Amino acid sequence: MSRRCEFCGKKSITGSSIARKGLAKKKGGVGKKTTGITKRKFLPNLQPKKAVIEGKIKKVLICAKCLKKGKLPAPSRKPAPLND
């Protein structure tokens, strides 16, 4: 499974992590200086859930935003038969 939401297609993106040193000007310093820039990944908040897809219960990865919106088709629970 890739790190991608099954419903909206949200995936991981790349960015930069910036390391700085010094004291900010508003705090009385001469300003922050950049000392290093490294690559990093921003990962989506994916949750493994069970959903009904094409009539079968299947495990899917869904992002928290889609989960809150209610895009997940919930599996139906059949009551257990009563044995009298």
C-alpha distances in whole Angstrom, upper triangle without the diagonal:
4,7,8,10,10,14,15,13,13,12,13,17,19,23,25,27,31,33,36,40,43,44,44,47,47,48,50,49,49,45,41,41,37,37,33,30,27,24,21,18,18,14,14,15,11,12,11,13,14,15,17,16,18,20,18,16,13,10,9,8,12,14,17,19,18,18,22,23,22,19,18,19,20,21,24,26,29,32,33,36,39,41,45
4,6,9,10,13,14,11,11,9,10,13,16,19,22,24,27,30,33,37,40,42,41,44,44,45,47,46,45,42,38,37,34,34,30,27,24,20,18,14,14,11,11,13,11,12,12,15,16,17,19,18,20,23,21,19,15,13,11,9,11,13,16,18,17,18,21,22,22,19,18,20,22,23,26,28,31,34,36,39,42,44,48
4,7,9,12,12,9,8,6,7,10,13,17,19,21,25,27,30,34,37,38,38,41,41,41,44,42,42,39,35,35,31,31,28,25,22,18,15,12,11,8,8,9,8,10,11,14,16,17,20,19,22,24,22,20,17,14,11,8,10,10,13,15,15,16,19,20,20,18,17,20,21,23,26,28,32,34,36,39,42,45,48
4,6,9,8,6,5,5,7,11,14,17,21,22,26,29,32,36,39,40,39,41,41,42,45,43,43,40,36,36,33,33,30,27,24,20,17,14,12,9,8,10,8,10,11,13,16,16,18,17,20,22,21,19,16,13,10,7,8,8,12,13,12,14,17,17,17,15,15,17,19,21,25,27,30,33,35,39,42,44,48
4,6,6,5,5,7,10,13,17,20,23,25,28,31,34,37,40,41,39,42,42,43,46,45,45,41,38,38,35,35,32,29,26,23,20,16,14,11,8,9,7,9,10,11,13,13,15,14,17,20,19,17,14,12,8,6,5,6,9,10,9,10,13,13,14,11,11,14,16,18,22,24,28,31,33,36,39,42,45
4,6,6,8,10,13,16,20,23,27,28,32,35,38,41,44,45,43,46,46,46,50,48,48,45,42,41,38,39,36,32,30,26,23,20,18,15,12,12,10,11,10,11,12,11,12,11,14,16,15,14,11,10,7,6,6,8,12,12,10,11,14,14,13,10,10,12,14,16,20,22,25,29,31,34,37,40,43
4,6,8,11,15,17,21,24,27,29,32,35,38,42,44,45,43,45,45,46,49,48,48,45,42,42,39,40,37,34,31,28,25,21,19,16,13,13,11,12,13,12,13,11,13,11,14,17,16,16,14,13,9,9,7,8,11,10,7,10,12,11,11,7,8,11,14,16,19,22,25,29,31,34,37,40,44
4,6,9,13,15,19,21,25,27,30,33,35,39,41,42,40,42,42,43,46,45,45,41,39,39,36,37,34,31,29,25,23,19,17,15,11,12,11,13,15,15,16,15,16,15,18,20,20,19,17,16,12,11,8,8,11,9,7,11,13,11,12,9,11,14,17,20,23,26,29,32,35,38,41,44,47
4,6,10,12,16,19,22,25,28,31,34,38,40,41,39,42,42,43,46,44,44,40,38,37,34,35,32,29,26,23,20,17,15,13,10,12,11,14,15,16,17,16,18,16,19,22,21,20,17,16,12,10,9,9,12,12,10,13,16,15,16,13,14,16,19,21,25,28,31,34,36,39,43,46,49
4,7,9,13,16,19,21,24,28,30,34,37,37,36,38,38,39,42,41,41,37,34,34,31,32,29,25,23,20,17,14,11,9,7,9,9,12,14,16,18,18,20,19,22,24,23,22,19,17,13,10,9,7,11,10,10,13,15,14,16,14,15,18,20,23,26,29,32,35,38,41,44,47,50
4,7,10,13,17,19,22,25,28,32,35,36,35,37,37,38,41,40,39,36,32,32,29,29,26,23,20,17,14,10,9,7,6,9,9,13,15,17,19,20,22,21,24,26,25,23,20,18,14,11,11,9,12,13,13,15,18,18,19,17,18,21,23,25,29,31,34,37,39,43,46,48,52
4,7,10,13,15,19,22,25,28,32,33,32,35,35,36,38,37,36,33,29,29,25,26,23,19,17,13,10,7,6,5,6,10,10,14,16,19,22,22,25,24,27,29,28,26,23,20,17,13,13,11,14,15,16,18,20,20,22,20,21,24,26,28,31,34,37,40,41,45,48,50,54
4,7,10,13,16,20,23,26,29,30,29,32,33,34,36,34,34,30,27,26,23,23,20,16,14,11,9,6,5,7,9,12,14,17,20,23,25,26,29,27,30,33,31,30,26,24,20,17,17,14,17,17,18,20,22,22,24,23,24,27,29,31,35,37,40,43,45,49,51,54,57
4,7,10,13,16,20,23,26,28,27,30,31,32,34,32,31,27,24,23,19,20,17,13,11,7,6,5,6,9,11,15,17,20,23,26,29,29,32,31,34,36,35,33,30,27,24,20,20,18,20,20,22,24,25,26,28,26,27,31,32,35,38,40,44,47,48,52,55,57,61
4,7,10,13,16,20,23,24,23,26,27,28,30,28,27,23,20,19,16,17,14,10,9,6,5,6,7,11,13,17,19,23,25,28,31,32,35,34,37,39,38,36,33,30,27,23,23,20,21,21,23,26,26,27,30,29,30,33,35,37,41,43,46,49,51,54,57,60,63
4,6,10,13,16,19,21,21,23,25,25,27,25,24,20,17,16,12,13,10,6,6,5,6,8,10,13,16,19,22,25,28,31,34,35,38,37,40,43,41,39,36,33,30,26,26,23,24,24,27,28,29,30,33,32,33,36,38,40,44,46,49,52,53,57,60,62,65
4,7,10,13,17,19,18,22,23,23,25,23,22,19,15,14,11,11,8,6,5,6,6,9,10,14,17,19,22,25,28,31,35,36,39,39,42,44,42,40,37,33,31,27,26,24,24,25,28,29,29,31,33,33,34,37,38,41,44,46,50,52,53,57,60,62,65
4,6,10,13,15,15,18,20,20,22,19,18,15,11,10,7,8,6,5,7,9,10,13,14,18,20,23,26,29,32,35,38,40,43,42,45,48,46,44,40,37,34,30,30,27,27,28,31,32,32,34,36,36,37,41,42,44,48,49,53,55,57,61,63,66,69
4,7,11,13,14,17,19,19,20,17,17,14,10,9,6,6,5,6,8,11,12,16,17,20,23,25,28,31,34,37,41,42,45,45,48,50,48,46,43,39,37,33,32,29,30,30,33,34,34,36,39,39,40,43,44,47,50,51,55,57,58,62,65,67,70
4,7,9,10,13,16,15,16,13,13,10,6,5,4,5,7,9,12,15,16,19,20,23,26,27,31,34,37,40,43,45,48,48,51,53,52,49,46,42,40,36,35,32,32,32,36,37,36,38,41,41,42,46,47,49,53,54,58,60,61,65,67,70,73
4,7,9,12,15,13,14,11,11,9,6,5,7,7,10,12,15,18,19,23,23,27,29,31,34,36,40,43,46,48,51,51,55,57,55,52,49,45,43,39,38,35,35,35,39,40,39,41,44,44,45,49,50,52,56,57,60,62,64,68,70,72,75
4,7,9,12,10,10,7,7,6,5,6,9,10,13,16,19,22,23,26,26,30,32,33,37,39,42,45,49,51,54,54,57,59,58,55,52,48,46,42,41,38,37,37,41,42,41,43,46,47,48,51,52,55,58,59,63,65,66,70,72,75,77
4,7,8,7,7,5,7,6,6,9,12,13,16,18,21,24,25,27,27,31,33,34,37,40,43,46,50,51,55,55,58,60,58,56,53,49,47,43,42,38,37,37,41,42,41,43,46,46,48,51,52,55,58,59,63,64,66,70,72,74,77
4,6,5,7,5,7,5,5,9,12,15,17,19,22,24,25,27,27,30,32,33,36,39,42,45,49,50,53,53,57,58,57,55,52,48,46,42,40,37,36,35,39,40,39,41,44,45,46,50,51,54,57,58,62,63,65,69,71,74,77
4,5,5,5,5,5,8,11,14,17,20,21,25,27,28,30,30,33,35,36,39,42,46,48,52,53,56,56,59,61,60,58,55,52,49,45,43,40,38,38,42,43,41,43,46,47,49,52,53,56,59,61,65,66,68,72,74,77,80
4,6,7,9,8,11,14,17,20,22,24,26,29,29,31,30,33,34,35,39,41,45,47,51,52,55,55,59,61,59,57,54,51,48,44,43,39,37,37,41,42,40,41,45,46,48,51,52,55,58,60,63,65,67,71,73,75,78
4,6,9,9,11,14,17,20,22,24,27,29,29,31,30,33,35,35,39,41,45,47,51,52,56,56,60,61,60,57,55,51,49,45,43,39,38,38,42,42,41,43,46,47,48,52,53,56,59,60,64,65,67,71,72,75,78
4,7,8,11,14,18,20,23,25,28,31,31,34,33,36,38,39,42,45,48,51,55,56,59,59,63,65,63,61,58,55,52,48,46,43,41,41,45,46,44,46,49,50,52,56,56,59,62,63,67,68,70,74,76,79,81
4,6,8,11,15,16,20,22,25,28,29,31,31,35,37,38,41,44,47,50,54,55,58,58,62,64,62,60,57,53,51,47,45,42,41,41,44,45,44,46,49,50,51,55,56,59,62,63,67,68,70,74,76,79,81
4,7,9,13,15,18,21,24,27,28,31,31,35,37,38,42,45,48,51,54,56,59,59,62,64,63,60,57,54,51,47,46,42,42,41,45,46,45,47,50,50,52,56,57,60,63,64,68,70,72,75,77,80,83
4,7,10,13,16,17,21,24,25,28,28,31,33,35,38,41,44,47,51,52,55,55,58,60,59,57,54,50,47,44,42,39,38,38,41,43,42,43,46,47,48,52,53,56,59,61,64,66,68,72,74,77,80
4,7,9,12,14,17,20,21,24,24,28,30,32,35,38,41,44,48,49,52,52,55,57,56,53,50,47,44,40,39,36,35,35,39,40,39,41,44,44,45,49,50,53,56,58,62,63,65,69,71,74,77
4,6,9,12,15,18,20,23,24,28,30,32,35,38,41,44,48,49,53,52,55,57,56,53,50,47,44,40,40,36,36,36,39,41,40,42,45,45,46,50,51,54,57,59,62,64,66,70,72,75,78
4,6,8,11,14,16,20,21,24,27,29,32,36,39,42,45,47,50,49,52,54,53,51,47,44,41,37,37,34,34,34,37,39,38,40,43,43,44,47,49,51,55,56,60,62,64,67,70,72,75
4,7,10,14,16,20,21,25,28,30,33,36,39,42,46,47,50,50,53,55,53,51,47,44,41,38,37,34,35,35,38,40,40,41,44,44,45,48,49,52,55,57,60,62,64,67,70,72,75
4,7,10,13,16,18,22,25,27,30,33,36,39,43,44,47,46,49,52,50,48,44,41,38,35,34,32,32,33,36,37,38,39,42,41,42,45,47,49,52,54,58,60,61,65,67,70,73
4,7,10,13,15,19,22,24,27,30,33,36,40,41,44,43,46,48,47,45,41,38,35,31,31,29,30,30,33,34,35,36,39,38,39,42,44,46,49,51,55,57,59,62,65,67,70
4,7,10,13,16,20,22,24,28,30,34,37,38,41,40,43,46,44,42,38,35,32,29,29,26,28,28,31,32,33,35,37,36,36,40,41,43,47,48,52,54,56,59,62,64,68
4,7,10,13,17,20,22,25,27,31,34,35,38,37,40,42,40,38,35,32,29,25,26,23,25,26,28,29,31,32,34,33,33,37,38,40,44,46,49,51,53,56,59,62,65
4,7,10,13,16,18,21,24,27,30,32,35,34,37,39,37,35,32,28,26,22,22,20,21,22,25,26,27,29,31,30,30,33,35,37,40,42,45,48,49,53,56,58,61
4,6,10,13,14,18,20,23,27,28,31,30,33,35,34,31,28,25,22,18,19,16,18,19,21,22,24,25,27,26,26,30,31,33,37,38,42,44,46,49,52,55,58
4,7,10,12,16,18,21,25,26,29,28,31,34,32,30,27,23,20,17,16,13,15,16,18,19,20,22,24,23,23,27,28,31,34,36,40,42,44,47,50,53,56
4,7,8,12,15,18,21,22,25,25,28,30,28,26,23,20,17,13,13,10,12,14,15,16,18,20,21,20,20,24,25,27,31,33,36,38,40,44,46,49,52
4,6,9,12,15,18,19,22,22,25,27,26,24,21,17,14,10,9,7,9,10,12,13,14,16,17,17,17,20,22,24,28,29,33,36,37,41,44,46,50
4,7,10,13,16,18,21,21,25,26,25,22,19,16,13,10,8,5,6,8,10,10,12,14,16,15,15,19,19,22,25,27,31,33,35,38,41,44,47
4,7,9,13,14,18,18,22,23,21,18,16,12,9,6,5,4,6,9,10,9,12,14,15,14,13,16,17,19,22,24,28,30,32,35,38,41,44
4,6,10,12,16,17,20,21,19,16,14,10,8,5,5,6,7,10,10,9,12,14,14,13,11,14,14,16,20,21,24,27,28,32,35,37,40
4,7,10,13,14,18,19,16,13,10,7,6,5,6,9,10,13,12,11,14,16,15,14,11,13,13,14,18,19,22,24,26,29,32,35,38
4,6,10,12,16,16,13,10,8,6,6,6,7,10,11,14,12,9,13,15,12,12,9,10,9,10,14,15,18,21,23,26,29,32,35
4,7,9,13,12,10,6,5,4,6,9,10,13,14,16,14,12,15,16,13,12,9,9,7,7,11,12,15,18,20,23,26,29,32
4,6,10,9,8,5,5,6,7,10,10,13,15,16,13,11,15,15,12,10,6,5,5,6,9,12,15,18,20,23,26,29,33
4,7,6,5,5,6,9,10,13,13,17,18,19,15,14,17,17,13,12,8,6,6,5,8,11,14,17,19,22,25,28,32
4,5,5,6,7,9,9,13,13,17,19,19,16,16,19,18,15,12,10,8,10,9,12,15,17,21,23,25,29,31,35
4,6,8,9,13,13,16,17,20,22,23,19,19,22,21,18,15,13,11,12,11,13,16,18,22,23,25,29,31,35
4,7,9,13,14,18,18,22,23,24,20,20,23,22,18,16,14,11,11,9,10,13,14,18,20,22,25,28,31
4,6,10,12,16,17,21,22,24,20,19,22,22,19,17,14,11,11,9,11,13,14,18,19,21,25,27,31
4,7,10,13,15,18,20,21,18,17,20,20,17,15,12,10,9,7,9,11,13,16,18,20,24,26,30
4,6,10,12,16,18,20,17,16,19,20,17,15,11,11,11,9,12,14,17,20,21,24,27,30,33
4,7,10,13,15,18,15,14,18,19,16,14,11,12,11,11,14,16,19,22,23,26,29,31,35
4,6,10,12,15,12,12,15,16,14,12,9,11,12,12,16,18,21,24,26,29,32,34,38
4,7,10,12,10,10,14,15,14,12,10,13,14,15,19,21,24,27,28,32,35,37,41
4,7,8,7,7,10,11,11,9,8,11,12,15,18,21,24,27,29,32,35,38,41
4,5,6,6,9,10,11,10,10,14,15,18,21,23,27,29,32,35,38,41,44
4,6,5,6,9,10,10,11,14,15,18,21,23,27,29,31,35,37,40,43
4,5,5,6,9,9,11,15,16,19,22,25,28,30,33,37,39,42,45
4,5,5,6,6,7,11,13,16,19,22,25,28,31,34,37,40,43
4,5,5,6,6,10,11,14,17,19,23,25,28,31,34,37,40
4,5,8,9,12,13,17,19,21,25,27,29,33,35,38,41
4,6,8,11,13,17,19,21,25,27,30,33,36,39,42
4,5,8,9,13,15,18,21,23,27,30,32,36,38
4,6,9,13,15,18,21,24,27,30,33,36,39
4,6,9,12,15,18,21,24,27,30,33,36
4,7,9,12,16,19,21,24,27,31,34
4,6,9,13,15,18,21,24,27,30
4,6,10,13,15,18,21,24,28
4,6,10,13,15,18,22,25
4,6,9,12,15,18,21
4,6,9,12,15,18
4,6,9,12,15
4,6,9,12
4,6,10
4,6
4
